[in-house]
Structure formats: C-alpha cells, structure tokens
Amino acid sequence: MRYLLGTELLAPADLALGLAAVCWGYLTMRVQTRFFRVASGDGRGGPKTR
C-alpha cells in the first residue's frame, strides 16, 4: 500500500510530535466541555429562539 500511495514511514520524532498534537487537542476539548458548558437549553450553543 505504501508503494501504491507513495508514502514513507514517519521518523520516531515526527510520530511523537503528531501523537502529542492529537493528545493536546483531545485534552483541550475535554477541558472545554467540562468547564465551559453552554447555558442554553437547545444543546447547540446558540441563543434560544422562542
């Protein structure tokens, strides 16, 4: 498959950097949803339209 797509394996340092970026994004979203919940009742984050 690598030959077909013309890709290469990542170097260990690049792989670690990518993994750290994914973990950072995941943790950021978890903190955001835990501490900055939306107060509106529609669950979408927008203003109430009633």
Sine and cosine of phi, psi and omega as CSV:
sin_phi,cos_phi,sin_psi,cos_psi,sin_omega,cos_omega
0.00,0.00,-0.61,0.79,0.04,-1.00
-0.88,0.48,-0.63,0.78,0.01,-1.00
-0.91,0.41,-0.65,0.76,-0.01,-1.00
-0.90,0.43,-0.67,0.74,-0.03,-1.00
-1.00,0.00,-0.23,0.97,0.01,-1.00
0.95,0.32,0.61,0.79,-0.02,-1.00
-0.96,-0.27,0.20,-0.98,0.04,-1.00
-0.78,-0.63,0.32,-0.95,0.10,-0.99
-0.95,0.33,0.52,-0.85,0.07,-1.00
-0.98,0.21,0.53,-0.85,0.13,-0.99
-0.94,0.34,0.45,-0.89,-0.02,-1.00
-0.83,0.56,-0.61,0.79,0.02,-1.00
-0.92,0.40,-0.66,0.75,0.03,-1.00
-0.92,0.39,-0.62,0.78,0.04,-1.00
-0.90,0.44,-0.67,0.74,0.03,-1.00
-0.90,0.43,-0.64,0.77,0.02,-1.00
-0.90,0.43,-0.68,0.73,0.04,-1.00
-0.91,0.42,-0.65,0.76,0.03,-1.00
-0.90,0.43,-0.65,0.76,0.04,-1.00
-0.90,0.44,-0.62,0.78,0.01,-1.00
-0.91,0.41,-0.66,0.75,0.03,-1.00
-0.90,0.43,-0.71,0.71,0.00,-1.00
-0.90,0.44,-0.65,0.76,0.02,-1.00
-0.88,0.47,-0.69,0.72,0.03,-1.00
-0.90,0.44,-0.67,0.74,0.02,-1.00
-0.89,0.46,-0.74,0.68,-0.01,-1.00
-0.90,0.43,-0.60,0.80,0.04,-1.00
-0.88,0.48,-0.70,0.72,0.01,-1.00
-0.93,0.38,-0.60,0.80,0.05,-1.00
-0.90,0.45,-0.69,0.72,0.02,-1.00
-0.91,0.42,-0.67,0.74,-0.02,-1.00
-0.88,0.47,-0.71,0.70,-0.02,-1.00
-0.95,0.31,-0.44,0.90,0.00,-1.00
-0.98,0.22,-0.67,0.75,-0.13,-0.99
-0.97,-0.24,-0.28,0.96,-0.04,-1.00
-0.83,-0.56,0.89,0.46,0.01,-1.00
-0.97,0.25,0.47,-0.88,-0.02,-1.00
-0.99,0.14,0.69,-0.72,-0.06,-1.00
-1.00,0.06,-0.27,0.96,-0.03,-1.00
-0.96,0.29,0.38,-0.92,-0.08,-1.00
-1.00,0.01,-0.08,1.00,-0.06,-1.00
-1.00,0.06,-0.20,0.98,0.08,-1.00
0.98,0.17,-0.04,1.00,-0.02,-1.00
-0.98,-0.22,-0.16,0.99,0.05,-1.00
1.00,-0.07,-0.15,0.99,-0.02,-1.00
-1.00,0.04,0.11,-0.99,0.04,-1.00
-0.94,0.33,0.42,-0.91,0.04,-1.00
-0.94,0.34,0.66,-0.75,-0.07,-1.00
-0.92,-0.39,0.77,0.64,-0.02,-1.00
-0.88,-0.48,0.00,0.00,0.00,0.00
